[in-house]
Amino acid sequence: MKVKLTVEGFKCERCGHEWIARKKDVTPVVCPKCKSPYWNKPKRN
Ligand SMILES: [Zn+2]
């Protein structure tokens, strides 16, 4: 039987890259694409 799984992922606020972390409880330090450490912070402020 097939089931649809909802996987939690992250999205970079800087480049828009979306990815799935292996350990969802661990917040990535940098975006794997643009390497920005501010990937989870909006541009403003
Ligand atoms: Zn990025």
mmCIF file of the protein (N, C-alpha, C, O) and its ligand, coordinates in Angstrom:
data_MODEL
# 
_entry.id   MODEL 
# 
loop_
_entity.id 
_entity.type 
_entity.pdbx_number_of_molecules 
1 polymer     1 
2 non-polymer 1 
# 
_entity_poly.entity_id                      1 
_entity_poly.type                           'polypeptide(L)' 
_entity_poly.nstd_linkage                   no 
_entity_poly.nstd_monomer                   no 
_entity_poly.pdbx_seq_one_letter_code       MKVKLTVEGFKCERCGHEWIARKKDVTPVVCPKCKSPYWNKPKRN 
_entity_poly.pdbx_seq_one_letter_code_can   MKVKLTVEGFKCERCGHEWIARKKDVTPVVCPKCKSPYWNKPKRN 
_entity_poly.pdbx_strand_id                 A 
# 
loop_
_entity_poly_seq.entity_id 
_entity_poly_seq.num 
_entity_poly_seq.mon_id 
_entity_poly_seq.hetero 
1 1  MET n 
1 2  LYS n 
1 3  VAL n 
1 4  LYS n 
1 5  LEU n 
1 6  THR n 
1 7  VAL n 
1 8  GLU n 
1 9  GLY n 
1 10 PHE n 
1 11 LYS n 
1 12 CYS n 
1 13 GLU n 
1 14 ARG n 
1 15 CYS n 
1 16 GLY n 
1 17 HIS n 
1 18 GLU n 
1 19 TRP n 
1 20 ILE n 
1 21 ALA n 
1 22 ARG n 
1 23 LYS n 
1 24 LYS n 
1 25 ASP n 
1 26 VAL n 
1 27 THR n 
1 28 PRO n 
1 29 VAL n 
1 30 VAL n 
1 31 CYS n 
1 32 PRO n 
1 33 LYS n 
1 34 CYS n 
1 35 LYS n 
1 36 SER n 
1 37 PRO n 
1 38 TYR n 
1 39 TRP n 
1 40 ASN n 
1 41 LYS n 
1 42 PRO n 
1 43 LYS n 
1 44 ARG n 
1 45 ASN n 
# 
loop_
_struct_asym.id 
_struct_asym.entity_id 
A 1 
B 2 
# 
loop_
_chem_comp.id 
_chem_comp.type 
_chem_comp.mon_nstd_flag 
ALA 'L-peptide linking' y 
ARG 'L-peptide linking' y 
ASN 'L-peptide linking' y 
ASP 'L-peptide linking' y 
CYS 'L-peptide linking' y 
GLU 'L-peptide linking' y 
GLY 'peptide linking'   y 
HIS 'L-peptide linking' y 
ILE 'L-peptide linking' y 
LEU 'L-peptide linking' y 
LYS 'L-peptide linking' y 
MET 'L-peptide linking' y 
PHE 'L-peptide linking' y 
PRO 'L-peptide linking' y 
SER 'L-peptide linking' y 
THR 'L-peptide linking' y 
TRP 'L-peptide linking' y 
TYR 'L-peptide linking' y 
VAL 'L-peptide linking' y 
ZN  non-polymer         . 
# 
_pdbx_entity_nonpoly.entity_id   2 
_pdbx_entity_nonpoly.name        ? 
_pdbx_entity_nonpoly.comp_id     ZN 
# 
_pdbx_nonpoly_scheme.asym_id         B 
_pdbx_nonpoly_scheme.entity_id       2 
_pdbx_nonpoly_scheme.mon_id          ZN 
_pdbx_nonpoly_scheme.ndb_seq_num     1 
_pdbx_nonpoly_scheme.pdb_seq_num     101 
_pdbx_nonpoly_scheme.auth_seq_num    101 
_pdbx_nonpoly_scheme.pdb_mon_id      ZN 
_pdbx_nonpoly_scheme.auth_mon_id     ZN 
_pdbx_nonpoly_scheme.pdb_strand_id   A 
_pdbx_nonpoly_scheme.pdb_ins_code    . 
# 
loop_
_atom_site.group_PDB 
_atom_site.id 
_atom_site.type_symbol 
_atom_site.label_atom_id 
_atom_site.label_alt_id 
_atom_site.label_comp_id 
_atom_site.label_asym_id 
_atom_site.label_entity_id 
_atom_site.label_seq_id 
_atom_site.pdbx_PDB_ins_code 
_atom_site.Cartn_x 
_atom_site.Cartn_y 
_atom_site.Cartn_z 
_atom_site.occupancy 
_atom_site.B_iso_or_equiv 
_atom_site.pdbx_formal_charge 
_atom_site.auth_seq_id 
_atom_site.auth_comp_id 
_atom_site.auth_asym_id 
_atom_site.auth_atom_id 
_atom_site.pdbx_PDB_model_num 
ATOM   1   N  N  . MET A 1 1  ? 0.830  -1.194 0.000  1.00 0.00 ? 1   MET A N  1 
ATOM   2   C  CA . MET A 1 1  ? 0.000  0.000  0.000  1.00 0.00 ? 1   MET A CA 1 
ATOM   3   C  C  . MET A 1 1  ? 0.860  1.238  0.000  1.00 0.00 ? 1   MET A C  1 
ATOM   4   O  O  . MET A 1 1  ? 1.863  1.324  0.709  1.00 0.00 ? 1   MET A O  1 
ATOM   5   N  N  . LYS A 1 2  ? 0.457  2.184  -0.798 1.00 0.00 ? 2   LYS A N  1 
ATOM   6   C  CA . LYS A 1 2  ? 1.248  3.410  -0.897 1.00 0.00 ? 2   LYS A CA 1 
ATOM   7   C  C  . LYS A 1 2  ? 0.671  4.514  -0.027 1.00 0.00 ? 2   LYS A C  1 
ATOM   8   O  O  . LYS A 1 2  ? -0.543 4.676  0.092  1.00 0.00 ? 2   LYS A O  1 
ATOM   9   N  N  . VAL A 1 3  ? 1.554  5.244  0.558  1.00 0.00 ? 3   VAL A N  1 
ATOM   10  C  CA . VAL A 1 3  ? 1.129  6.363  1.380  1.00 0.00 ? 3   VAL A CA 1 
ATOM   11  C  C  . VAL A 1 3  ? 1.917  7.603  0.956  1.00 0.00 ? 3   VAL A C  1 
ATOM   12  O  O  . VAL A 1 3  ? 3.053  7.509  0.490  1.00 0.00 ? 3   VAL A O  1 
ATOM   13  N  N  . LYS A 1 4  ? 1.313  8.716  1.122  1.00 0.00 ? 4   LYS A N  1 
ATOM   14  C  CA . LYS A 1 4  ? 2.000  9.954  0.787  1.00 0.00 ? 4   LYS A CA 1 
ATOM   15  C  C  . LYS A 1 4  ? 2.607  10.537 2.049  1.00 0.00 ? 4   LYS A C  1 
ATOM   16  O  O  . LYS A 1 4  ? 1.906  10.854 3.010  1.00 0.00 ? 4   LYS A O  1 
ATOM   17  N  N  . LEU A 1 5  ? 3.877  10.667 2.027  1.00 0.00 ? 5   LEU A N  1 
ATOM   18  C  CA . LEU A 1 5  ? 4.563  11.182 3.207  1.00 0.00 ? 5   LEU A CA 1 
ATOM   19  C  C  . LEU A 1 5  ? 4.850  12.672 3.057  1.00 0.00 ? 5   LEU A C  1 
ATOM   20  O  O  . LEU A 1 5  ? 5.254  13.146 1.994  1.00 0.00 ? 5   LEU A O  1 
ATOM   21  N  N  . THR A 1 6  ? 4.638  13.369 4.115  1.00 0.00 ? 6   THR A N  1 
ATOM   22  C  CA . THR A 1 6  ? 4.977  14.787 4.122  1.00 0.00 ? 6   THR A CA 1 
ATOM   23  C  C  . THR A 1 6  ? 6.310  14.937 4.844  1.00 0.00 ? 6   THR A C  1 
ATOM   24  O  O  . THR A 1 6  ? 6.444  14.641 6.032  1.00 0.00 ? 6   THR A O  1 
ATOM   25  N  N  . VAL A 1 7  ? 7.262  15.396 4.100  1.00 0.00 ? 7   VAL A N  1 
ATOM   26  C  CA . VAL A 1 7  ? 8.595  15.524 4.678  1.00 0.00 ? 7   VAL A CA 1 
ATOM   27  C  C  . VAL A 1 7  ? 8.897  16.979 4.986  1.00 0.00 ? 7   VAL A C  1 
ATOM   28  O  O  . VAL A 1 7  ? 8.657  17.865 4.165  1.00 0.00 ? 7   VAL A O  1 
ATOM   29  N  N  . GLU A 1 8  ? 9.405  17.204 6.133  1.00 0.00 ? 8   GLU A N  1 
ATOM   30  C  CA . GLU A 1 8  ? 9.762  18.571 6.496  1.00 0.00 ? 8   GLU A CA 1 
ATOM   31  C  C  . GLU A 1 8  ? 11.085 18.959 5.866  1.00 0.00 ? 8   GLU A C  1 
ATOM   32  O  O  . GLU A 1 8  ? 12.042 18.186 5.838  1.00 0.00 ? 8   GLU A O  1 
ATOM   33  N  N  . GLY A 1 9  ? 11.103 20.164 5.368  1.00 0.00 ? 9   GLY A N  1 
ATOM   34  C  CA . GLY A 1 9  ? 12.333 20.617 4.739  1.00 0.00 ? 9   GLY A CA 1 
ATOM   35  C  C  . GLY A 1 9  ? 12.619 22.063 5.107  1.00 0.00 ? 9   GLY A C  1 
ATOM   36  O  O  . GLY A 1 9  ? 11.947 22.655 5.952  1.00 0.00 ? 9   GLY A O  1 
ATOM   37  N  N  . PHE A 1 10 ? 13.625 22.609 4.458  1.00 0.00 ? 10  PHE A N  1 
ATOM   38  C  CA . PHE A 1 10 ? 14.010 23.981 4.728  1.00 0.00 ? 10  PHE A CA 1 
ATOM   39  C  C  . PHE A 1 10 ? 14.012 24.768 3.421  1.00 0.00 ? 10  PHE A C  1 
ATOM   40  O  O  . PHE A 1 10 ? 14.191 24.207 2.340  1.00 0.00 ? 10  PHE A O  1 
ATOM   41  N  N  . LYS A 1 11 ? 13.811 26.066 3.541  1.00 0.00 ? 11  LYS A N  1 
ATOM   42  C  CA . LYS A 1 11 ? 13.883 26.915 2.370  1.00 0.00 ? 11  LYS A CA 1 
ATOM   43  C  C  . LYS A 1 11 ? 14.759 28.118 2.671  1.00 0.00 ? 11  LYS A C  1 
ATOM   44  O  O  . LYS A 1 11 ? 14.612 28.782 3.697  1.00 0.00 ? 11  LYS A O  1 
ATOM   45  N  N  . CYS A 1 12 ? 15.657 28.373 1.763  1.00 0.00 ? 12  CYS A N  1 
ATOM   46  C  CA . CYS A 1 12 ? 16.576 29.501 1.932  1.00 0.00 ? 12  CYS A CA 1 
ATOM   47  C  C  . CYS A 1 12 ? 15.881 30.807 1.586  1.00 0.00 ? 12  CYS A C  1 
ATOM   48  O  O  . CYS A 1 12 ? 15.293 30.937 0.512  1.00 0.00 ? 12  CYS A O  1 
ATOM   49  N  N  . GLU A 1 13 ? 15.945 31.761 2.481  1.00 0.00 ? 13  GLU A N  1 
ATOM   50  C  CA . GLU A 1 13 ? 15.313 33.064 2.264  1.00 0.00 ? 13  GLU A CA 1 
ATOM   51  C  C  . GLU A 1 13 ? 16.105 33.903 1.266  1.00 0.00 ? 13  GLU A C  1 
ATOM   52  O  O  . GLU A 1 13 ? 15.606 34.903 0.749  1.00 0.00 ? 13  GLU A O  1 
ATOM   53  N  N  . ARG A 1 14 ? 17.293 33.505 1.010  1.00 0.00 ? 14  ARG A N  1 
ATOM   54  C  CA . ARG A 1 14 ? 18.162 34.290 0.137  1.00 0.00 ? 14  ARG A CA 1 
ATOM   55  C  C  . ARG A 1 14 ? 18.086 33.853 -1.323 1.00 0.00 ? 14  ARG A C  1 
ATOM   56  O  O  . ARG A 1 14 ? 17.930 34.684 -2.217 1.00 0.00 ? 14  ARG A O  1 
ATOM   57  N  N  . CYS A 1 15 ? 18.194 32.568 -1.559 1.00 0.00 ? 15  CYS A N  1 
ATOM   58  C  CA . CYS A 1 15 ? 18.208 32.092 -2.945 1.00 0.00 ? 15  CYS A CA 1 
ATOM   59  C  C  . CYS A 1 15 ? 16.971 31.277 -3.303 1.00 0.00 ? 15  CYS A C  1 
ATOM   60  O  O  . CYS A 1 15 ? 16.776 30.923 -4.465 1.00 0.00 ? 15  CYS A O  1 
ATOM   61  N  N  . GLY A 1 16 ? 16.142 30.981 -2.322 1.00 0.00 ? 16  GLY A N  1 
ATOM   62  C  CA . GLY A 1 16 ? 14.917 30.249 -2.595 1.00 0.00 ? 16  GLY A CA 1 
ATOM   63  C  C  . GLY A 1 16 ? 15.095 28.750 -2.712 1.00 0.00 ? 16  GLY A C  1 
ATOM   64  O  O  . GLY A 1 16 ? 14.150 28.029 -3.033 1.00 0.00 ? 16  GLY A O  1 
ATOM   65  N  N  . HIS A 1 17 ? 16.286 28.288 -2.457 1.00 0.00 ? 17  HIS A N  1 
ATOM   66  C  CA . HIS A 1 17 ? 16.574 26.862 -2.550 1.00 0.00 ? 17  HIS A CA 1 
ATOM   67  C  C  . HIS A 1 17 ? 15.851 26.100 -1.439 1.00 0.00 ? 17  HIS A C  1 
ATOM   68  O  O  . HIS A 1 17 ? 15.818 26.520 -0.282 1.00 0.00 ? 17  HIS A O  1 
ATOM   69  N  N  . GLU A 1 18 ? 15.277 24.972 -1.834 1.00 0.00 ? 18  GLU A N  1 
ATOM   70  C  CA . GLU A 1 18 ? 14.593 24.139 -0.850 1.00 0.00 ? 18  GLU A CA 1 
ATOM   71  C  C  . GLU A 1 18 ? 15.292 22.803 -0.755 1.00 0.00 ? 18  GLU A C  1 
ATOM   72  O  O  . GLU A 1 18 ? 15.689 22.219 -1.763 1.00 0.00 ? 18  GLU A O  1 
ATOM   73  N  N  . TRP A 1 19 ? 15.436 22.334 0.439  1.00 0.00 ? 19  TRP A N  1 
ATOM   74  C  CA . TRP A 1 19 ? 16.088 21.035 0.614  1.00 0.00 ? 19  TRP A CA 1 
ATOM   75  C  C  . TRP A 1 19 ? 15.569 20.344 1.857  1.00 0.00 ? 19  TRP A C  1 
ATOM   76  O  O  . TRP A 1 19 ? 14.971 20.950 2.746  1.00 0.00 ? 19  TRP A O  1 
ATOM   77  N  N  . ILE A 1 20 ? 15.825 19.057 1.875  1.00 0.00 ? 20  ILE A N  1 
ATOM   78  C  CA . ILE A 1 20 ? 15.383 18.256 3.006  1.00 0.00 ? 20  ILE A CA 1 
ATOM   79  C  C  . ILE A 1 20 ? 16.592 17.870 3.837  1.00 0.00 ? 20  ILE A C  1 
ATOM   80  O  O  . ILE A 1 20 ? 17.573 17.322 3.334  1.00 0.00 ? 20  ILE A O  1 
ATOM   81  N  N  . ALA A 1 21 ? 16.495 18.167 5.103  1.00 0.00 ? 21  ALA A N  1 
ATOM   82  C  CA . ALA A 1 21 ? 17.604 17.848 5.983  1.00 0.00 ? 21  ALA A CA 1 
ATOM   83  C  C  . ALA A 1 21 ? 17.479 16.413 6.481  1.00 0.00 ? 21  ALA A C  1 
ATOM   84  O  O  . ALA A 1 21 ? 16.375 15.909 6.686  1.00 0.00 ? 21  ALA A O  1 
ATOM   85  N  N  . ARG A 1 22 ? 18.582 15.786 6.663  1.00 0.00 ? 22  ARG A N  1 
ATOM   86  C  CA . ARG A 1 22 ? 18.567 14.410 7.146  1.00 0.00 ? 22  ARG A CA 1 
ATOM   87  C  C  . ARG A 1 22 ? 18.039 14.341 8.565  1.00 0.00 ? 22  ARG A C  1 
ATOM   88  O  O  . ARG A 1 22 ? 17.287 13.436 8.928  1.00 0.00 ? 22  ARG A O  1 
ATOM   89  N  N  . LYS A 1 23 ? 18.442 15.302 9.345  1.00 0.00 ? 23  LYS A N  1 
ATOM   90  C  CA . LYS A 1 23 ? 17.955 15.370 10.723 1.00 0.00 ? 23  LYS A CA 1 
ATOM   91  C  C  . LYS A 1 23 ? 17.134 16.644 10.868 1.00 0.00 ? 23  LYS A C  1 
ATOM   92  O  O  . LYS A 1 23 ? 17.676 17.746 10.941 1.00 0.00 ? 23  LYS A O  1 
ATOM   93  N  N  . LYS A 1 24 ? 15.821 16.472 10.909 1.00 0.00 ? 24  LYS A N  1 
ATOM   94  C  CA . LYS A 1 24 ? 14.960 17.647 10.925 1.00 0.00 ? 24  LYS A CA 1 
ATOM   95  C  C  . LYS A 1 24 ? 15.059 18.457 12.217 1.00 0.00 ? 24  LYS A C  1 
ATOM   96  O  O  . LYS A 1 24 ? 14.665 19.623 12.267 1.00 0.00 ? 24  LYS A O  1 
ATOM   97  N  N  . ASP A 1 25 ? 15.581 17.830 13.238 1.00 0.00 ? 25  ASP A N  1 
ATOM   98  C  CA . ASP A 1 25 ? 15.696 18.547 14.506 1.00 0.00 ? 25  ASP A CA 1 
ATOM   99  C  C  . ASP A 1 25 ? 16.927 19.439 14.555 1.00 0.00 ? 25  ASP A C  1 
ATOM   100 O  O  . ASP A 1 25 ? 17.086 20.262 15.456 1.00 0.00 ? 25  ASP A O  1 
ATOM   101 N  N  . VAL A 1 26 ? 17.786 19.257 13.572 1.00 0.00 ? 26  VAL A N  1 
ATOM   102 C  CA . VAL A 1 26 ? 19.001 20.052 13.549 1.00 0.00 ? 26  VAL A CA 1 
ATOM   103 C  C  . VAL A 1 26 ? 18.887 21.131 12.478 1.00 0.00 ? 26  VAL A C  1 
ATOM   104 O  O  . VAL A 1 26 ? 18.702 20.831 11.299 1.00 0.00 ? 26  VAL A O  1 
ATOM   105 N  N  . THR A 1 27 ? 19.000 22.378 12.896 1.00 0.00 ? 27  THR A N  1 
ATOM   106 C  CA . THR A 1 27 ? 18.914 23.478 11.940 1.00 0.00 ? 27  THR A CA 1 
ATOM   107 C  C  . THR A 1 27 ? 20.233 23.606 11.188 1.00 0.00 ? 27  THR A C  1 
ATOM   108 O  O  . THR A 1 27 ? 21.294 23.724 11.801 1.00 0.00 ? 27  THR A O  1 
ATOM   109 N  N  . PRO A 1 28 ? 20.163 23.583 9.872  1.00 0.00 ? 28  PRO A N  1 
ATOM   110 C  CA . PRO A 1 28 ? 21.392 23.713 9.067  1.00 0.00 ? 28  PRO A CA 1 
ATOM   111 C  C  . PRO A 1 28 ? 22.109 25.033 9.358  1.00 0.00 ? 28  PRO A C  1 
ATOM   112 O  O  . PRO A 1 28 ? 21.474 26.055 9.618  1.00 0.00 ? 28  PRO A O  1 
ATOM   113 N  N  . VAL A 1 29 ? 23.397 24.994 9.312  1.00 0.00 ? 29  VAL A N  1 
ATOM   114 C  CA . VAL A 1 29 ? 24.180 26.194 9.583  1.00 0.00 ? 29  VAL A CA 1 
ATOM   115 C  C  . VAL A 1 29 ? 24.163 27.120 8.372  1.00 0.00 ? 29  VAL A C  1 
ATOM   116 O  O  . VAL A 1 29 ? 23.999 28.332 8.505  1.00 0.00 ? 29  VAL A O  1 
ATOM   117 N  N  . VAL A 1 30 ? 24.331 26.545 7.215  1.00 0.00 ? 30  VAL A N  1 
ATOM   118 C  CA . VAL A 1 30 ? 24.327 27.339 5.988  1.00 0.00 ? 30  VAL A CA 1 
ATOM   119 C  C  . VAL A 1 30 ? 23.445 26.690 4.938  1.00 0.00 ? 30  VAL A C  1 
ATOM   120 O  O  . VAL A 1 30 ? 23.147 25.498 5.008  1.00 0.00 ? 30  VAL A O  1 
ATOM   121 N  N  . CYS A 1 31 ? 23.033 27.489 3.966  1.00 0.00 ? 31  CYS A N  1 
ATOM   122 C  CA . CYS A 1 31 ? 22.280 26.958 2.836  1.00 0.00 ? 31  CYS A CA 1 
ATOM   123 C  C  . CYS A 1 31 ? 23.235 26.113 1.994  1.00 0.00 ? 31  CYS A C  1 
ATOM   124 O  O  . CYS A 1 31 ? 24.337 26.563 1.677  1.00 0.00 ? 31  CYS A O  1 
ATOM   125 N  N  . PRO A 1 32 ? 22.832 24.904 1.631  1.00 0.00 ? 32  PRO A N  1 
ATOM   126 C  CA . PRO A 1 32 ? 23.722 24.031 0.846  1.00 0.00 ? 32  PRO A CA 1 
ATOM   127 C  C  . PRO A 1 32 ? 23.989 24.551 -0.558 1.00 0.00 ? 32  PRO A C  1 
ATOM   128 O  O  . PRO A 1 32 ? 24.920 24.101 -1.224 1.00 0.00 ? 32  PRO A O  1 
ATOM   129 N  N  . LYS A 1 33 ? 23.170 25.501 -1.007 1.00 0.00 ? 33  LYS A N  1 
ATOM   130 C  CA . LYS A 1 33 ? 23.358 26.016 -2.362 1.00 0.00 ? 33  LYS A CA 1 
ATOM   131 C  C  . LYS A 1 33 ? 24.184 27.285 -2.405 1.00 0.00 ? 33  LYS A C  1 
ATOM   132 O  O  . LYS A 1 33 ? 25.202 27.359 -3.094 1.00 0.00 ? 33  LYS A O  1 
ATOM   133 N  N  . CYS A 1 34 ? 23.726 28.296 -1.651 1.00 0.00 ? 34  CYS A N  1 
ATOM   134 C  CA . CYS A 1 34 ? 24.422 29.580 -1.699 1.00 0.00 ? 34  CYS A CA 1 
ATOM   135 C  C  . CYS A 1 34 ? 25.374 29.765 -0.519 1.00 0.00 ? 34  CYS A C  1 
ATOM   136 O  O  . CYS A 1 34 ? 26.091 30.762 -0.434 1.00 0.00 ? 34  CYS A O  1 
ATOM   137 N  N  . LYS A 1 35 ? 25.369 28.806 0.372  1.00 0.00 ? 35  LYS A N  1 
ATOM   138 C  CA . LYS A 1 35 ? 26.291 28.817 1.512  1.00 0.00 ? 35  LYS A CA 1 
ATOM   139 C  C  . LYS A 1 35 ? 26.084 29.993 2.454  1.00 0.00 ? 35  LYS A C  1 
ATOM   140 O  O  . LYS A 1 35 ? 26.972 30.353 3.227  1.00 0.00 ? 35  LYS A O  1 
ATOM   141 N  N  . SER A 1 36 ? 24.897 30.585 2.375  1.00 0.00 ? 36  SER A N  1 
ATOM   142 C  CA . SER A 1 36 ? 24.640 31.736 3.242  1.00 0.00 ? 36  SER A CA 1 
ATOM   143 C  C  . SER A 1 36 ? 24.251 31.290 4.641  1.00 0.00 ? 36  SER A C  1 
ATOM   144 O  O  . SER A 1 36 ? 23.369 30.447 4.803  1.00 0.00 ? 36  SER A O  1 
ATOM   145 N  N  . PRO A 1 37 ? 24.898 31.847 5.644  1.00 0.00 ? 37  PRO A N  1 
ATOM   146 C  CA . PRO A 1 37 ? 24.544 31.513 7.027  1.00 0.00 ? 37  PRO A CA 1 
ATOM   147 C  C  . PRO A 1 37 ? 23.251 32.185 7.462  1.00 0.00 ? 37  PRO A C  1 
ATOM   148 O  O  . PRO A 1 37 ? 22.720 31.908 8.537  1.00 0.00 ? 37  PRO A O  1 
ATOM   149 N  N  . TYR A 1 38 ? 22.747 33.088 6.594  1.00 0.00 ? 38  TYR A N  1 
ATOM   150 C  CA . TYR A 1 38 ? 21.516 33.806 6.922  1.00 0.00 ? 38  TYR A CA 1 
ATOM   151 C  C  . TYR A 1 38 ? 20.343 33.290 6.102  1.00 0.00 ? 38  TYR A C  1 
ATOM   152 O  O  . TYR A 1 38 ? 19.387 34.022 5.845  1.00 0.00 ? 38  TYR A O  1 
ATOM   153 N  N  . TRP A 1 39 ? 20.417 32.039 5.698  1.00 0.00 ? 39  TRP A N  1 
ATOM   154 C  CA . TRP A 1 39 ? 19.394 31.457 4.830  1.00 0.00 ? 39  TRP A CA 1 
ATOM   155 C  C  . TRP A 1 39 ? 18.013 31.463 5.465  1.00 0.00 ? 39  TRP A C  1 
ATOM   156 O  O  . TRP A 1 39 ? 17.005 31.502 4.760  1.00 0.00 ? 39  TRP A O  1 
ATOM   157 N  N  . ASN A 1 40 ? 17.961 31.425 6.801  1.00 0.00 ? 40  ASN A N  1 
ATOM   158 C  CA . ASN A 1 40 ? 16.654 31.355 7.465  1.00 0.00 ? 40  ASN A CA 1 
ATOM   159 C  C  . ASN A 1 40 ? 16.204 32.702 8.006  1.00 0.00 ? 40  ASN A C  1 
ATOM   160 O  O  . ASN A 1 40 ? 15.256 32.787 8.786  1.00 0.00 ? 40  ASN A O  1 
ATOM   161 N  N  . LYS A 1 41 ? 16.899 33.757 7.579  1.00 0.00 ? 41  LYS A N  1 
ATOM   162 C  CA . LYS A 1 41 ? 16.528 35.092 8.032  1.00 0.00 ? 41  LYS A CA 1 
ATOM   163 C  C  . LYS A 1 41 ? 16.112 35.940 6.839  1.00 0.00 ? 41  LYS A C  1 
ATOM   164 O  O  . LYS A 1 41 ? 16.814 35.992 5.829  1.00 0.00 ? 41  LYS A O  1 
ATOM   165 N  N  . PRO A 1 42 ? 14.976 36.598 6.961  1.00 0.00 ? 42  PRO A N  1 
ATOM   166 C  CA . PRO A 1 42 ? 14.483 37.461 5.879  1.00 0.00 ? 42  PRO A CA 1 
ATOM   167 C  C  . PRO A 1 42 ? 15.501 38.549 5.528  1.00 0.00 ? 42  PRO A C  1 
ATOM   168 O  O  . PRO A 1 42 ? 16.360 38.906 6.333  1.00 0.00 ? 42  PRO A O  1 
ATOM   169 N  N  . LYS A 1 43 ? 15.377 39.060 4.309  1.00 0.00 ? 43  LYS A N  1 
ATOM   170 C  CA . LYS A 1 43 ? 16.333 40.072 3.856  1.00 0.00 ? 43  LYS A CA 1 
ATOM   171 C  C  . LYS A 1 43 ? 16.265 41.351 4.665  1.00 0.00 ? 43  LYS A C  1 
ATOM   172 O  O  . LYS A 1 43 ? 17.284 41.971 4.969  1.00 0.00 ? 43  LYS A O  1 
ATOM   173 N  N  . ARG A 1 44 ? 15.019 41.740 5.016  1.00 0.00 ? 44  ARG A N  1 
ATOM   174 C  CA . ARG A 1 44 ? 14.879 42.977 5.765  1.00 0.00 ? 44  ARG A CA 1 
ATOM   175 C  C  . ARG A 1 44 ? 15.406 42.829 7.195  1.00 0.00 ? 44  ARG A C  1 
ATOM   176 O  O  . ARG A 1 44 ? 15.545 41.728 7.727  1.00 0.00 ? 44  ARG A O  1 
ATOM   177 N  N  . ASN A 1 45 ? 15.685 43.961 7.774  1.00 0.00 ? 45  ASN A N  1 
ATOM   178 C  CA . ASN A 1 45 ? 16.209 44.027 9.133  1.00 0.00 ? 45  ASN A CA 1 
ATOM   179 C  C  . ASN A 1 45 ? 17.696 43.699 9.232  1.00 0.00 ? 45  ASN A C  1 
ATOM   180 O  O  . ASN A 1 45 ? 18.261 43.719 10.325 1.00 0.00 ? 45  ASN A O  1 
HETATM 181 ZN ZN . ZN  B 2 .  ? 20.503 29.759 -0.359 1.00 0.00 2 101 ZN  A ZN 1 
# 
